[in-house]
């Protein structure tokens, strides 16, 4: 059926008003012809103007009067009811401020004399484009229906077009394009307690089901992989590992890591030789390292190469020997003896050694791990699996900063090699897209840390190497501006801080109009979606993470085909 036939120059729904003024920069002004209470801030509206259809967002609702005396004097109390009604319709009025976002050329009315010629000149179906002009005065305005929503946001297809929520007024499905979503880094924001983790689970479940990319999830608070308990209801919250047993690998940090109701597929131990000076410098603030640290680390790496961490760990701090003359000198295996030999100030070396004791003592860092789990994780991601690294009892900032940066650095190197090999010879196979999911993103991507972490490199450069970020954070204002500017899709719940609101909207057209909308969202219920993964901004009721969600996503039972532990181990090569 000709898609154009679905659009008529006659509004599809009852009119709610008509255009009376405005522009692209100042928003369109719409005179409301229904009760103000029938329209909400954030409503998706359609404006029909000749051969064009305009799609816009209500950003404000305000009362007006042609003569302020009538607004002030409550004339309806002094006048007969029929005159008071006319007064409200003519002298007293309500206007909408509408942010125009998209426009679509519909062409003449199907069946009209002009339509065949227009159809001949436009054989391809038209797609909405960014708004470049304005509708005519008195163009009719109506609320978007399900067909309008689908025209802009697509219809869920079980593949790339994925339902993320519903419109707030009529409950029409709103989708995002997962294929576009993974092409650029994205962010999920909201104040504490607004449901960021649940929304992230919904997004991740869609990505895993659609198989658009592999995901590496740094699960600092053990919320995504294993089953969890809701802090609000006390009910069980299913983890991704149990819902996707054949696709998701649950990795625990450190030997002996255990989870309630779920067994880790394997555990991660880090080899001492994997730790670089870069990894330590990233801990500067956490360990309160001095300016001399970089030169000390450079000297250690220059002398001992990849064994520097092990060698430095084994050195004795403040160890001395007493000579025949009774004088004490640094012991041969001491930090100070090495410092003198390397031309490093002994006090600087001793200070660094003392502060690194917190890292030296981590039980998941070993000189010779039983298995190269890090390499295995990379192989699993390359083969299309999804990895949830749960930190278990090691959920401190130091552990999170060290482990996430180290792993991500190795990931970046692997994907760069694979991409360069593919570009040199297409027979080598195209790299699989990878999304790295990071909680508490401001700890890794604040202004002070951004230049030191691998994550900022991914945000700026790694899209061309098939790697993007999904960052989750409650304080987006603390994330480096340059990183925020690289985010394609942004999904935000309620934010109470003005700086956080400005950070989410930074670099976006119409941000002044969207600011109030973001501040007025209902906590735990509503989010504003905007950016690369959607055609236009829209506040929605987010999809709920519950049994109904899993049934809709995976069918009856809400779980993909289960495999035995032996089958899973065989897939892992164990």
C-alpha positions in Angstrom: 0.0 0.0 0.0 1.3 3.5 -0.8 2.5 4.9 2.5 1.6 8.4 1.3 -2.0 7.4 1.1 -2.0 7.2 4.9 -1.5 10.9 5.2 -4.3 13.4 4.4 -4.3 17.1 4.4 -7.2 16.7 6.9 -5.9 16.3 10.5 -6.0 12.7 11.6 -7.3 13.7 15.1 -9.4 16.4 16.4 -7.6 19.7 16.4 -6.3 21.1 19.7 -5.4 24.5 18.3 -3.8 26.5 15.5 -0.6 28.3 14.8 -0.7 32.0 15.6 3.0 33.0 15.5 6.6 32.2 16.5 9.6 30.9 14.6 12.4 28.4 14.5 14.5 30.2 17.2 11.6 31.5 19.4 9.4 28.4 19.1 6.0 28.3 17.5 3.0 29.8 19.3 -0.2 27.7 19.1 -3.6 29.0 20.3 -5.2 26.2 22.3 -8.8 25.3 21.5 -9.2 22.6 24.2 -8.9 22.8 28.0 -5.3 23.5 29.2 -5.5 20.4 31.4 -5.9 18.3 28.3 -2.3 19.0 27.2 1.0 18.4 29.0 4.4 19.8 28.7 6.4 17.4 26.5 3.4 16.4 24.4 4.2 15.3 20.8 2.2 17.4 18.4 1.6 17.4 14.6 1.1 20.6 12.6 -0.5 20.2 9.1 0.4 23.0 6.7 -0.4 22.4 3.0 1.8 19.7 1.6 3.9 19.6 4.7 3.6 18.0 8.1 5.6 19.4 11.0 6.5 17.4 14.2 7.1 19.3 17.4 7.3 19.2 21.2 5.2 21.3 23.6 7.8 23.0 25.8 5.5 25.5 27.6 1.8 26.2 28.3 0.9 29.7 29.3 -2.2 31.8 29.9 -2.9 35.1 28.1 -5.5 37.8 27.6 -6.1 40.3 24.8 -7.0 42.8 27.6 -5.4 42.3 31.0 -8.4 43.8 32.7 -10.4 40.7 31.9 -7.7 38.4 33.4 -7.5 40.4 36.6 -11.2 41.1 37.4 -12.6 37.6 37.3 -15.3 38.9 34.9 -16.9 35.4 34.6 -18.2 35.9 38.1 -19.9 39.1 37.1 -21.2 38.1 33.7 -23.9 35.6 32.6 -22.5 32.1 31.9 -22.9 32.4 28.1 -20.9 35.6 28.1 -18.3 34.3 30.4 -17.8 31.3 28.1 -17.3 33.6 25.1 -14.9 35.7 27.2 -12.7 32.6 27.8 -12.7 31.7 24.2 -11.9 35.1 22.8 -10.5 37.5 25.3 -8.9 35.0 27.7 -6.8 32.2 26.0 -4.1 29.6 26.4 -1.1 29.3 24.2 1.3 26.5 23.7 5.0 27.0 23.0 6.0 24.3 20.5 9.6 23.4 19.6 9.6 22.4 15.9 11.9 19.4 15.3 11.1 17.7 12.0 9.2 18.2 8.8 7.9 15.8 6.2 6.7 16.6 2.6 3.5 14.7 2.2 2.6 16.0 -1.2 -0.9 16.8 -2.5 -4.0 15.0 -1.3 -4.0 11.4 -2.8 -6.7 11.4 -5.4 -6.3 15.0 -6.3 -5.4 16.3 -9.8 -2.0 17.3 -8.5 -1.1 14.1 -6.8 -0.1 11.9 -9.8 2.4 14.5 -11.1 3.9 14.9 -7.6 4.1 11.1 -7.1 5.9 10.8 -10.5 8.4 13.4 -9.4 8.8 11.8 -6.0 8.9 8.0 -6.5 10.8 7.4 -3.2 9.0 7.6 0.1 9.8 10.8 1.8 11.5 10.7 5.2 11.2 13.4 7.9 14.1 15.9 7.8 15.3 18.6 10.3 12.9 21.5 10.3 14.1 24.3 8.0 11.0 26.5 7.8 7.7 27.2 9.6 4.1 26.3 9.0 1.6 28.9 7.9 -0.6 31.0 10.2 -3.6 29.1 11.4 -2.2 25.7 10.5 -4.1 23.0 12.4 -2.4 21.3 15.4 -3.3 17.9 16.8 -1.7 15.4 19.2 0.4 12.7 17.6 -1.3 9.3 17.4 0.4 5.8 17.3 1.0 6.1 13.6 2.7 9.4 13.9 4.9 8.1 16.7 5.8 5.0 14.6 6.6 7.3 11.6 9.2 9.1 13.6 10.5 6.5 16.1 9.8 3.3 14.1 7.9 0.2 15.1 9.4 -2.5 17.2 10.6 -5.3 14.9 12.4 -7.7 17.2 15.7 -6.7 15.7 17.1 -3.2 15.7 14.0 -1.1 16.5 13.4 -1.5 20.2 10.6 -0.2 22.4 12.1 1.8 25.3 8.9 3.3 26.6 5.6 5.0 25.9 4.2 8.5 25.4 2.9 9.9 28.6 -0.6 10.9 27.5 -1.9 8.1 25.3 0.7 5.3 26.0 1.9 5.0 22.4 5.0 2.9 22.0 8.3 4.8 21.5 11.3 3.0 20.1 15.0 3.6 19.6 17.3 2.4 16.8 19.7 0.0 18.5 21.9 -0.2 15.4 22.4 3.6 15.6 22.6 3.6 19.4 25.8 1.5 19.4 27.5 3.5 16.7 28.3 6.4 19.1 28.9 6.6 22.8 25.8 7.1 24.9 24.8 8.2 28.4 22.1 7.4 30.9 21.7 10.0 33.6 19.4 10.7 36.6 19.6 11.7 40.2 20.1 8.9 42.8 16.9 6.8 43.1 15.4 7.7 39.7 15.8 4.2 38.2 19.0 4.5 36.2 20.0 0.9 36.9 16.6 -0.5 35.8 16.6 1.5 32.6 20.1 0.4 31.9 19.0 -3.2 32.3 16.2 -2.6 29.8 18.7 -1.1 27.3 21.2 -3.9 27.8 18.6 -6.6 27.5 17.6 -5.1 24.2 21.2 -5.0 22.9 21.8 -8.6 23.9 18.6 -9.8 22.4 19.2 -7.9 19.1 22.8 -9.0 19.0 23.9 -5.6 17.6 27.1 -5.5 19.6 29.0 -7.3 22.3 28.8 -5.6 25.7 31.4 -5.4 28.5 29.6 -4.3 31.7 31.7 -3.1 34.6 29.2 -4.0 37.4 30.6 -2.1 40.4 27.5 -2.7 42.6 26.7 -6.2 41.4 23.4 -5.1 39.8 23.4 -6.4 36.3 24.9 -9.9 36.1 23.6 -11.9 39.1 20.1 -11.7 40.5 19.5 -8.8 42.9 17.0 -7.6 45.5 15.1 -4.4 44.9 15.8 -1.9 47.7 12.3 -0.5 47.3 10.1 -3.6 47.2 12.4 -6.3 48.5 11.5 -8.4 45.4 13.9 -10.4 43.3 15.4 -8.6 40.3 16.5 -11.0 37.6 20.1 -10.6 36.4 21.1 -10.7 32.7 23.1 -13.9 33.3 20.1 -15.9 34.2 17.9 -14.5 31.5 20.5 -15.0 28.7 22.4 -18.1 30.0 24.0 -18.8 26.6 25.0 -15.3 25.7 26.1 -13.7 29.0 29.2 -14.6 30.9 29.4 -13.7 34.5 32.9 -13.0 35.7 33.8 -12.4 39.3 36.8 -10.3 40.4 39.2 -12.5 42.4 39.3 -16.2 43.1 36.5 -17.5 45.3 34.0 -14.8 44.3 30.4 -15.9 45.0 27.0 -14.6 44.1 23.6 -15.3 45.6 21.7 -17.6 43.3 24.2 -17.4 40.4 27.5 -19.0 39.9 30.3 -17.1 38.1 31.4 -18.6 34.8 34.9 -17.8 35.7 36.9 -15.4 37.9 39.4 -12.7 36.9 42.9 -12.5 38.3 45.2 -9.9 37.0 48.8 -10.6 36.3 51.4 -8.3 37.9 53.0 -8.0 34.4 49.7 -6.5 33.1 50.0 -3.4 35.3 51.6 -0.4 33.7 52.7 3.0 34.9 49.7 4.5 33.2 47.4 2.4 35.4 49.1 3.7 38.5 49.1 7.3 37.4 45.4 7.1 37.0 45.2 6.5 40.8 46.9 9.8 41.5 44.0 11.4 43.4 42.9 8.1 45.1 46.4 7.4 46.4 47.4 11.0 46.8 50.5 10.5 44.7 53.2 13.2 44.4 54.5 15.0 41.3 57.6 12.9 41.5 55.6 9.7 40.9 55.8 9.8 37.1 59.6 10.0 37.0 59.9 7.2 39.6 57.6 4.9 37.6 59.4 5.7 34.4 62.7 4.6 36.0 61.1 1.4 37.2 59.7 0.5 33.8 62.9 1.5 32.0 64.9 -0.9 34.2 62.5 -3.8 34.7 60.0 -3.4 31.8 56.8 -5.4 32.3 58.2 -6.9 35.6 58.5 -3.5 37.3 55.4 -4.0 39.5 56.7 -7.4 40.8 60.2 -6.1 41.4 59.0 -2.9 43.2 56.6 -4.9 45.3 59.4 -7.2 46.5 61.7 -4.4 47.5 61.9 -3.8 51.2 60.9 -0.4 52.5 63.3 1.4 54.9 65.6 -1.7 55.1 69.1 -1.0 56.2 72.3 -3.0 57.0 74.9 -2.0 59.6 78.5 -1.9 58.5 81.6 -2.7 60.5 81.9 0.9 61.4 78.4 0.9 62.9 76.9 3.1 60.1 73.6 2.1 58.5 73.2 2.0 54.8 70.3 0.9 52.6 70.0 -2.9 52.3 70.8 -4.3 48.7 67.1 -5.3 48.3 65.7 -2.1 49.6 63.7 0.7 47.9 66.4 3.2 48.8 69.2 1.1 47.3 67.3 0.9 44.0 66.6 4.6 44.1 70.3 5.6 44.5 71.2 3.3 41.7 68.5 4.6 39.4 69.1 8.3 40.2 65.8 8.7 42.0 65.4 10.6 45.3 65.1 7.9 47.9 62.3 9.7 49.8 60.2 9.9 46.6 60.7 6.1 45.9 59.9 5.2 49.6 56.8 7.4 49.5 55.5 5.8 46.3 56.2 2.3 47.6 54.3 3.0 50.8 51.3 4.3 49.0 51.3 1.4 46.5 50.9 -1.0 49.4 47.2 -0.7 48.9 47.6 -2.0 45.4 50.3 -4.6 46.3 47.9 -6.2 48.8 45.0 -6.8 46.4 44.4 -10.5 46.3 43.2 -10.5 42.7 46.7 -9.3 41.5 49.1 -12.3 41.2 52.5 -12.8 39.8 51.4 -15.9 37.9 47.6 -16.4 37.7 46.3 -19.9 37.0 44.5 -18.8 33.8 44.8 -15.8 31.5 41.2 -14.8 32.1 41.8 -11.3 30.6 42.7 -12.8 27.2 39.7 -15.2 27.5 37.4 -12.3 28.1 38.6 -10.6 24.9 38.1 -13.8 23.0 34.5 -14.2 24.3 33.7 -10.6 23.4 35.1 -11.0 19.9 33.0 -14.2 19.4 29.8 -12.3 20.2 29.4 -13.0 23.9 28.6 -10.5 26.6 30.6 -10.1 29.7 29.5 -8.8 33.1 32.4 -8.2 35.4 31.0 -8.1 39.0 33.3 -6.6 41.5 31.8 -8.5 44.5 33.5 -7.5 47.7 36.0 -5.3 45.8 33.6 -2.5 45.2 35.9 0.4 46.2 36.9 3.4 44.1 40.5 2.1 43.9 39.5 -1.3 42.7 37.1 0.1 40.1 39.5 2.7 38.8 42.4 0.3 38.5 40.6 -2.7 37.1 38.3 -0.9 34.6 41.1 1.2 33.1 43.5 -1.8 32.9 40.9 -4.0 31.1 39.7 -1.3 28.9 43.2 -0.5 27.8 43.7 -4.1 26.8 40.4 -4.1 25.0 41.3 -0.9 23.1 44.6 -2.4 22.0 42.9 -5.6 20.8 40.2 -3.8 18.8 42.7 -1.4 17.2 44.8 -4.4 16.1 41.8 -6.2 14.7 40.5 -3.0 12.9 43.8 -2.2 11.4 44.2 -5.8 10.2 40.7 -5.7 8.6 41.4 -2.4 6.8 44.7 -3.9 5.5 43.0 -7.1 4.3 39.2 -7.5 4.2 39.7 -11.3 4.5 40.7 -10.8 8.1 37.1 -10.2 9.1 35.4 -7.1 10.4 35.6 -6.4 14.1 32.4 -6.9 16.1 31.0 -3.7 17.6 31.7 -3.4 21.3 29.9 -1.3 23.9 31.7 -0.7 27.2 29.3 0.0 30.1 30.6 2.1 32.9 28.8 3.1 36.1 29.9 6.0 38.3 31.3 7.5 35.1 32.4 10.8 36.7 35.0 9.0 38.7 36.7 7.9 35.5 35.8 10.8 33.2 36.0 14.0 35.3 38.2 16.9 34.2 41.2 15.7 36.3 41.0 12.0 35.2 39.9 12.3 31.6 43.4 12.9 30.2 44.7 9.8 32.0 42.0 7.1 31.4 41.5 4.9 28.4 37.8 5.8 28.6 38.3 9.4 27.3 40.2 7.9 24.4 37.3 5.6 23.6 34.8 8.5 23.8 36.9 10.7 21.5 38.5 8.2 19.0 37.4 4.6 19.3 34.2 4.8 17.3 36.3 4.3 14.2 37.6 1.1 15.8 34.1 -0.2 16.6 34.2 0.6 20.3 31.8 2.9 22.1 30.9 3.7 25.7 27.6 3.6 27.6 28.1 5.7 30.7 25.7 5.8 33.7 25.9 8.6 36.2 24.0 10.7 38.6 26.2 13.8 38.3 26.8 14.5 34.6 28.1 18.0 35.4 31.2 16.3 36.8 32.0 14.6 33.5 34.5 16.3 31.3 32.8 18.6 28.8 34.8 17.1 25.9 33.5 13.6 26.8 29.9 14.8 27.1 30.1 16.4 23.7 31.0 13.0 22.1 27.8 11.3 23.4 25.4 10.5 20.7 22.2 9.3 22.5 21.4 10.7 25.9 18.6 9.3 28.1 18.0 11.2 31.3 15.7 10.9 34.3 14.9 13.7 36.7 17.8 15.9 37.7 17.5 18.5 40.5 20.8 20.3 40.0 20.8 23.0 37.3 24.5 22.2 36.4 23.6 18.6 35.8 20.6 19.6 33.6 22.9 21.9 31.6 25.5 19.2 31.1 22.9 16.7 29.7 21.6 19.3 27.3 25.0 20.7 26.3 25.6 21.1 22.6 22.0 20.3 21.7 19.7 22.5 19.6 16.7 23.8 21.6 18.3 23.1 24.9 16.7 26.2 26.5 13.3 24.9 25.7 14.1 21.4 27.0 15.6 22.5 30.3 12.3 22.9 32.1 11.0 19.7 30.7 14.0 17.8 32.1 13.5 19.4 35.5 9.8 18.5 35.6 10.1 14.7 34.9 8.5 12.3 37.4 11.2 10.4 39.3 11.3 6.7 38.6 8.7 7.0 35.9 9.8 9.3 33.1 12.9 10.0 31.1 13.8 12.4 28.3 15.4 10.7 25.3 17.4 12.8 22.8 20.3 12.6 20.4 21.7 10.2 17.8 19.5 7.1 18.5 16.2 9.0 18.1 14.9 11.4 15.5 13.8 14.0 18.0 13.7 14.6 21.7 10.7 13.2 23.6 9.8 12.7 27.3 8.4 9.2 27.8 7.3 6.8 30.5 10.2 4.3 30.5 9.7 0.6 30.1 9.4 -1.2 33.4 11.9 -3.9 34.2 9.5 -6.7 35.4 8.0 -10.1 34.4 5.9 -8.5 31.7 9.0 -7.0 30.1 10.7 -10.3 30.0 7.7 -12.1 28.6 7.4 -9.4 25.8 11.1 -9.7 25.1 11.8 -13.4 25.3 8.3 -15.0 25.1 6.6 -17.3 27.5 8.9 -18.1 30.4 11.0 -15.0 29.8 14.3 -16.8 29.4 16.3 -17.9 26.4 17.2 -21.6 26.0 19.1 -22.9 29.0 22.2 -24.9 28.7 23.9 -27.2 31.2 26.9 -26.2 33.1 28.9 -28.8 31.1 27.8 -27.2 27.8 28.7 -23.8 29.0 32.1 -24.9 30.2 32.7 -26.5 26.8 31.9 -23.3 25.1 34.4 -21.5 27.3 37.1 -24.1 26.5 37.2 -25.5 30.0 
